[in-house]
């Protein structure tokens, strides 16, 4: 077995469905197995996956929310691939992504792990694609508003580079390296386990790499980033990592870092409470304004989307794919977010990111529509 793909899911069945569709397009010709570990979702994910994918996936149904690290480890122990890919459900991979990354890993035997070029919902490249280790010095610089070292922004985007931390949203791992350094540390419930694993990979004598294959990451649709629980879990993970790897340092070094982490957590909670208070008082929030959709695709997709927009009362415009080159999307005005909704079957996942990179000015957010599922997907909502 060449590749084992592990996806941990929690209440994101439609994002997960799209993720799996992209995975099956990308593994053509690769001897691969796909594991989905469902962390006790309440949105009927398990029944939905059984109906949609049957025996194409190995489905593990947890009776509890085990957290990201423990759920991944369960599937990794059952997997047989020479490589293991940890993949977030709120992503899609391009058609050539997995072939290209595997070929790179085969040609770099000291590569223990590899990450890719992640794109945000506006088509821009995500800084989290390449990260440095959060040493006390690097962490301090980041908290002071100087994140260049942490995000390794001095590295080129268009060629492979050695990095220090691979994002858990897409983390290709060599089985040999995992056998040597061990699996994910289950002390981390969510967040931080990718940093810890990357650090242990380097300490084990392997290399971490960035390769410019492309994916889209909706960033956190599998969690509630606006919740107080998110703030607690995220910053607690930072404390766990710091204690584990830098707890031996002098008290005069560790104390300012710990104070800074707790201070940032407190600021995040205050900002969150402020936004909620404004919402309760009825203040205008552009993010909650009515969205406008520009549907771009084939005739079948456009006809389905016309029916969808009438039924849902959406503000929309429709552009046949053959007329895309004649359109000026900069003339679109709307108070709310503007989504350029791509026909998945016409553009393909690679085509979506290519088109977005060429024509986007960060005003247009990426949406997708599949004639098979008849579901409109954006980073903020599902419309069906």
Backbone torsions as a table, in degrees:
resi	resn	phi	psi	omega
1	UNK	NA	127.4	-177.5
2	UNK	-81.2	-46.4	-169.5
3	UNK	-139.1	133.8	171.0
4	UNK	-114.7	125.7	-180.0
5	UNK	-108.3	128.8	-177.3
6	UNK	-121.0	123.2	179.0
7	UNK	-124.7	125.0	177.2
8	UNK	-100.7	128.9	-172.2
9	UNK	-121.2	144.3	173.6
10	UNK	-151.4	101.2	174.8
11	UNK	59.5	40.0	178.4
12	UNK	-137.2	48.8	-168.5
13	UNK	-61.6	-34.7	-177.8
14	UNK	-77.3	-37.3	172.4
15	UNK	-63.4	-42.2	179.5
16	UNK	-63.0	-41.2	178.3
17	UNK	-59.1	-45.8	178.2
18	UNK	-64.3	-41.3	177.3
19	UNK	-57.1	-47.0	-179.2
20	UNK	-64.8	-40.1	177.1
21	UNK	-58.8	-42.0	179.3
22	UNK	-68.1	-36.6	179.4
23	UNK	-63.5	-45.8	-178.3
24	UNK	-66.7	-29.5	173.3
25	UNK	-69.1	-34.0	-172.8
26	UNK	-84.0	-19.9	-176.3
27	UNK	-97.4	12.4	177.4
28	UNK	-55.6	125.8	-179.4
29	UNK	84.5	-1.3	178.6
30	UNK	-106.4	133.1	174.0
31	UNK	-74.7	105.8	-170.3
32	UNK	-140.9	156.4	172.8
33	UNK	-129.6	148.1	-176.0
34	UNK	-124.0	121.2	176.8
35	UNK	-106.9	135.9	169.0
36	UNK	-121.0	121.8	176.0
37	UNK	-105.2	113.3	179.7
38	UNK	-93.9	123.2	-175.6
39	UNK	-88.5	54.1	175.9
40	UNK	62.1	50.9	177.6
41	UNK	-64.8	151.3	178.7
42	UNK	-109.0	9.9	-179.4
43	UNK	-105.0	23.8	177.9
44	UNK	63.2	31.4	179.2
45	UNK	-56.9	-44.8	-174.6
46	UNK	-60.5	-51.3	179.8
47	UNK	-62.6	-38.7	-179.5
48	UNK	-63.3	-44.1	-179.5
49	UNK	-67.1	-39.3	178.8
50	UNK	-61.0	-39.8	179.9
51	UNK	-71.1	-40.6	-173.6
52	UNK	-82.5	-36.7	-170.7
53	UNK	-120.4	-14.5	175.2
54	UNK	51.1	-129.2	-177.4
55	UNK	-86.5	11.2	175.4
56	UNK	-73.1	-18.8	177.8
57	UNK	-126.3	155.2	171.5
58	UNK	-97.5	109.8	-173.3
59	UNK	-100.2	124.2	177.3
60	UNK	-109.9	119.1	-174.1
61	UNK	-103.4	100.9	178.7
62	UNK	-79.9	145.2	176.7
63	UNK	-89.5	-0.3	179.6
64	UNK	-144.5	162.4	172.0
65	UNK	-82.0	103.6	-173.4
66	UNK	-83.4	-10.2	-172.0
67	UNK	87.6	166.9	-173.3
68	UNK	-69.8	-47.8	-174.4
69	UNK	-64.8	-50.2	-176.7
70	UNK	-64.8	-40.4	179.6
71	UNK	-64.3	-42.3	176.7
72	UNK	-61.7	-42.6	-177.9
73	UNK	-62.5	-36.6	178.4
74	UNK	-58.3	-45.9	-179.2
75	UNK	-72.4	-38.9	-179.5
76	UNK	-59.3	-40.1	-179.2
77	UNK	-65.1	-28.4	178.8
78	UNK	-87.3	-17.2	-172.8
79	UNK	-77.3	162.2	-175.3
80	UNK	-128.4	0.4	-173.6
81	UNK	-71.4	152.4	172.1
82	UNK	-65.4	-27.4	176.5
83	UNK	-125.9	148.9	176.8
84	UNK	-122.5	126.0	176.7
85	UNK	-107.2	119.7	171.0
86	UNK	-91.7	121.8	-172.2
87	UNK	-133.0	132.3	176.5
88	UNK	-72.8	147.4	178.7
89	UNK	-73.1	-21.8	180.0
90	UNK	-93.1	48.1	176.7
91	UNK	-136.2	164.4	157.5
92	UNK	-136.3	145.7	-179.1
93	UNK	-103.5	150.7	178.5
94	UNK	-79.2	165.2	-170.1
95	UNK	-61.8	-32.6	-178.5
96	UNK	-101.0	0.7	-171.9
97	UNK	-56.9	-53.6	-172.7
98	UNK	-70.2	-37.8	174.8
99	UNK	-58.2	-47.5	-175.7
100	UNK	-65.6	-42.8	-178.7
101	UNK	-67.8	-41.7	178.1
102	UNK	-63.1	-40.2	178.4
103	UNK	-63.1	-39.8	178.0
104	UNK	-64.8	-44.8	-179.1
105	UNK	-63.4	-39.6	178.4
106	UNK	-61.2	-34.1	-177.0
107	UNK	-88.4	-2.7	179.3
108	UNK	-130.4	80.9	-172.7
109	UNK	-63.6	-17.3	177.6
110	UNK	-89.5	-2.2	177.6
111	UNK	-75.8	112.2	177.5
112	UNK	-84.2	-28.1	180.0
113	UNK	-151.1	160.5	-178.0
114	UNK	-148.3	134.8	172.8
115	UNK	-112.4	176.5	-173.7
116	UNK	-133.3	179.8	177.6
117	UNK	-81.2	106.1	178.8
118	UNK	-90.5	140.9	178.7
119	UNK	-112.0	144.0	175.0
120	UNK	-81.4	175.7	-177.0
121	UNK	-67.3	-18.7	176.5
122	UNK	-92.5	7.4	177.9
123	UNK	89.6	-9.9	-179.9
124	UNK	-73.7	159.4	178.5
125	UNK	-78.6	134.9	-176.3
126	UNK	-81.8	128.9	178.5
127	UNK	-58.1	-28.9	-177.6
128	UNK	-67.9	-4.4	178.4
129	UNK	-64.0	-31.1	177.6
130	UNK	-133.9	124.1	-179.5
131	UNK	-136.1	151.2	172.3
132	UNK	-95.7	164.8	177.3
133	UNK	-66.0	138.3	179.6
134	UNK	-80.8	64.1	174.7
135	UNK	-63.0	164.2	179.1
136	UNK	-52.8	-41.2	-179.2
137	UNK	-68.0	-46.6	-179.3
138	UNK	-65.3	-39.6	178.6
139	UNK	-63.3	-41.4	179.6
140	UNK	-63.4	-43.4	178.3
141	UNK	-60.4	-43.2	-179.7
142	UNK	-63.5	-43.1	-179.3
143	UNK	-68.4	-21.6	176.7
144	UNK	-88.7	7.7	177.4
145	UNK	84.4	22.9	178.3
146	UNK	-124.7	78.3	-171.7
147	UNK	-89.7	9.6	-173.9
148	UNK	-57.8	-43.5	-179.1
149	UNK	-69.6	-40.1	-178.5
150	UNK	-64.1	-43.3	-178.9
151	UNK	-89.6	3.0	177.3
152	UNK	48.7	44.7	-173.9
153	UNK	-71.9	-5.7	176.3
154	UNK	-80.2	-8.8	-179.5
155	UNK	-83.8	150.0	176.4
156	UNK	-71.4	150.9	179.5
157	UNK	-86.1	-27.5	-167.0
158	UNK	-97.8	10.3	177.9
159	UNK	-143.0	154.9	-179.1
160	UNK	-62.0	142.7	179.9
161	UNK	-144.3	148.8	171.3
162	UNK	-76.6	134.8	178.4
163	UNK	-128.4	-178.2	-179.0
164	UNK	-108.9	-38.6	-176.4
165	UNK	-123.4	130.0	177.3
166	UNK	-103.1	134.3	179.7
167	UNK	-68.0	140.5	177.0
168	UNK	-70.7	-10.1	177.9
169	UNK	-67.1	-32.8	173.8
170	UNK	-148.8	104.5	-176.4
171	UNK	-133.4	101.4	178.0
172	UNK	-86.5	124.8	-174.3
173	UNK	-123.3	139.6	175.3
174	UNK	-80.9	130.6	-178.2
175	UNK	-56.6	-41.6	-180.0
176	UNK	-57.5	-40.1	179.5
177	UNK	-68.3	-41.8	177.9
178	UNK	-61.3	-41.9	178.7
179	UNK	-61.7	-31.3	-177.0
180	UNK	-81.4	-43.4	-172.3
181	UNK	-97.9	-15.4	-177.4
182	UNK	96.1	170.2	-176.3
183	UNK	-84.1	-168.8	-179.0
184	UNK	-66.5	143.8	179.1
185	UNK	-76.4	115.1	-174.6
186	UNK	-78.3	0.5	171.0
187	UNK	-63.8	-30.8	176.9
188	UNK	-83.4	119.5	177.2
189	UNK	-75.4	-46.7	177.4
190	UNK	-160.6	140.0	-176.5
191	UNK	74.7	141.8	177.1
192	UNK	90.0	-25.4	-177.9
193	UNK	-68.0	-28.6	177.8
194	UNK	-71.1	-37.1	176.8
195	UNK	-65.8	-44.9	179.4
196	UNK	-61.5	-45.0	-179.7
197	UNK	-65.0	-40.9	178.4
198	UNK	-62.6	-42.0	179.9
199	UNK	-63.7	-43.8	179.5
200	UNK	-67.4	-30.2	175.3
201	UNK	-62.7	-46.0	178.1
202	UNK	-64.9	-42.8	179.4
203	UNK	-65.7	-25.0	178.3
204	UNK	-80.5	0.9	176.7
205	UNK	94.1	8.7	178.8
206	UNK	-102.0	172.6	-179.7
207	UNK	-111.1	148.7	170.4
208	UNK	-109.2	135.6	-174.2
209	UNK	-127.2	153.4	167.0
210	UNK	-108.6	132.3	176.2
211	UNK	-126.1	135.3	-171.8
212	UNK	-79.3	43.4	165.9
213	UNK	-82.0	155.3	-167.9
214	UNK	-113.1	141.5	169.0
215	UNK	-140.1	162.2	169.2
216	UNK	-104.5	135.6	177.4
217	UNK	-124.3	116.4	-179.8
218	UNK	-72.0	-8.6	173.3
219	UNK	61.2	78.5	166.2
220	UNK	95.9	14.6	175.2
221	UNK	-68.8	-15.0	175.8
222	UNK	-86.9	0.1	176.1
223	UNK	-137.2	169.4	175.8
224	UNK	-105.1	91.9	-175.1
225	UNK	-71.4	-11.5	178.0
226	UNK	-92.3	4.4	-175.8
227	UNK	-93.2	155.0	177.0
228	UNK	-67.2	-30.4	178.0
229	UNK	-63.2	-38.7	178.3
230	UNK	-59.4	-46.8	-179.1
231	UNK	-59.5	-44.9	-179.7
232	UNK	-61.0	-49.7	-175.9
233	UNK	-65.1	-43.0	-176.5
234	UNK	-63.8	-50.9	-176.1
235	UNK	-76.1	-27.0	173.2
236	UNK	-64.3	-37.1	177.2
237	UNK	-62.7	-36.5	177.5
238	UNK	-64.2	-41.0	179.0
239	UNK	-65.2	-43.0	180.0
240	UNK	-59.7	-47.0	-179.8
241	UNK	-62.1	-43.4	-177.0
242	UNK	-64.9	-43.4	179.1
243	UNK	-64.5	-38.8	-175.9
244	UNK	-67.8	-42.6	-171.1
245	UNK	-106.5	-18.5	-177.2
246	UNK	-129.6	12.2	-179.0
247	UNK	-66.1	-17.0	-178.6
248	UNK	-80.8	-9.9	-176.1
249	UNK	-73.5	167.7	-178.4
250	UNK	-58.3	145.0	177.3
251	UNK	-55.2	-34.3	-177.3
252	UNK	-73.7	-15.6	174.8
253	UNK	-93.3	-43.4	-174.8
254	UNK	-72.7	-36.2	-176.1
255	UNK	-60.4	-48.2	179.9
256	UNK	-61.1	-35.9	-179.9
257	UNK	-66.8	-45.5	179.7
258	UNK	-62.9	-41.9	178.3
259	UNK	-61.9	-40.7	180.0
260	UNK	-64.9	-40.1	179.1
261	UNK	-62.9	-47.8	179.9
262	UNK	-65.7	-34.4	178.1
263	UNK	-65.5	-43.6	178.4
264	UNK	-63.8	-37.6	177.3
265	UNK	-63.6	-42.2	179.5
266	UNK	-63.8	-41.2	178.7
267	UNK	-63.5	-41.8	179.0
268	UNK	-60.9	-41.8	179.2
269	UNK	-66.0	-40.2	178.7
270	UNK	-64.2	-44.9	179.0
271	UNK	-61.9	-40.6	179.5
272	UNK	-64.4	-44.6	178.0
273	UNK	-63.3	-36.9	178.5
274	UNK	-63.9	-43.7	179.2
275	UNK	-63.9	-40.5	179.9
276	UNK	-67.1	-38.0	178.2
277	UNK	-63.5	-41.8	177.7
278	UNK	-61.6	-40.1	179.0
279	UNK	-64.2	-42.3	-179.8
280	UNK	-64.7	-32.1	-179.9
281	UNK	-84.6	-3.9	174.9
282	UNK	85.6	16.8	177.8
283	UNK	-69.4	149.5	-177.1
284	UNK	-66.7	134.4	177.0
285	UNK	-129.9	111.2	-176.0
286	UNK	-58.2	-32.7	-178.1
287	UNK	-65.8	-21.0	179.6
288	UNK	-100.9	3.9	176.9
289	UNK	-70.6	163.7	-177.1
290	UNK	-64.1	128.4	-179.0
291	UNK	-80.2	154.6	174.1
292	UNK	-117.5	137.4	-175.3
293	UNK	-118.8	133.4	172.7
294	UNK	-113.2	109.0	-178.1
295	UNK	-91.1	126.9	-178.9
296	UNK	-125.5	120.4	-179.0
297	UNK	175.3	-163.7	179.8
298	UNK	-79.2	173.1	-174.5
299	UNK	-61.4	-41.9	-179.2
300	UNK	-62.3	-45.6	180.0
301	UNK	-62.3	-45.3	-178.0
302	UNK	-64.0	-38.9	178.0
303	UNK	-64.2	-42.8	178.1
304	UNK	-63.8	-40.0	-177.4
305	UNK	-72.3	-30.2	174.2
306	UNK	-62.4	-42.6	177.4
307	UNK	-64.7	-40.6	-179.8
308	UNK	-63.1	-45.1	-177.6
309	UNK	-67.8	-35.7	177.0
310	UNK	-66.0	-42.8	-177.3
311	UNK	-68.0	-35.7	-177.6
312	UNK	-96.7	-5.7	-180.0
313	UNK	67.2	39.4	-176.9
314	UNK	-86.5	149.5	171.3
315	UNK	-82.7	120.0	-169.3
316	UNK	-148.8	158.6	173.4
317	UNK	-136.5	149.0	-174.2
318	UNK	-126.1	128.9	-176.2
319	UNK	-127.9	114.0	174.6
320	UNK	-61.1	144.3	-173.4
321	UNK	-59.2	-31.8	-179.2
322	UNK	-71.8	-12.5	179.4
323	UNK	-103.4	4.4	-175.8
324	UNK	-58.2	-41.6	-177.8
325	UNK	-65.1	-16.6	-178.1
326	UNK	-94.6	-5.1	-173.7
327	UNK	-91.8	144.3	172.4
328	UNK	-112.6	99.6	-175.8
329	UNK	-75.2	-11.3	180.0
330	UNK	-71.0	-15.8	-178.0
331	UNK	-85.4	1.5	-179.3
332	UNK	-78.1	128.9	177.1
333	UNK	-123.0	136.9	178.0
334	UNK	-162.5	146.2	178.7
335	UNK	-71.5	-36.3	-178.6
336	UNK	-92.1	-172.2	178.7
337	UNK	-65.5	150.8	178.6
338	UNK	-115.9	121.7	-178.5
339	UNK	-108.5	127.5	170.0
340	UNK	-93.8	108.2	-171.8
341	UNK	-97.7	117.8	-173.9
342	UNK	-95.9	141.5	170.7
343	UNK	-75.4	109.3	-174.8
344	UNK	-59.2	-39.7	-176.1
345	UNK	-73.4	-27.2	179.3
346	UNK	-83.1	-45.8	-176.0
347	UNK	-86.4	-36.3	-168.8
348	UNK	76.3	160.6	-177.4
349	UNK	-68.7	-35.6	177.0
350	UNK	-66.9	-42.4	179.7
351	UNK	-63.3	-35.0	178.5
352	UNK	-61.0	-48.0	-178.4
353	UNK	-70.9	-35.4	177.0
354	UNK	-63.6	-47.9	-178.9
355	UNK	-63.7	-41.2	-179.9
356	UNK	-63.1	-40.5	-179.7
357	UNK	-65.9	-33.2	-176.3
358	UNK	-81.2	-30.7	-170.4
359	UNK	-117.4	-5.9	-173.0
360	UNK	-89.7	142.2	174.9
361	UNK	-118.5	25.6	-178.2
362	UNK	71.7	-0.1	174.1
363	UNK	-83.1	-30.1	-175.1
364	UNK	-98.9	122.8	178.1
365	UNK	-95.1	151.1	-174.5
366	UNK	-83.7	130.5	170.0
367	UNK	-127.7	159.2	178.1
368	UNK	-132.9	152.3	175.1
369	UNK	-140.7	134.5	178.5
370	UNK	-116.3	127.0	176.7
371	UNK	-66.3	-22.9	-179.8
372	UNK	-71.2	-46.1	-176.9
373	UNK	-94.3	-21.0	-176.2
374	UNK	58.6	41.3	-178.1
375	UNK	-124.6	132.5	174.4
376	UNK	-95.6	126.4	-176.8
377	UNK	-122.0	127.2	169.3
378	UNK	-129.7	176.3	-179.4
379	UNK	-67.5	-23.1	-173.2
380	UNK	-106.6	-15.7	-176.9
381	UNK	-159.8	161.8	172.2
382	UNK	-115.6	128.3	177.4
383	UNK	-121.3	124.8	-177.9
384	UNK	-146.6	NA	NA
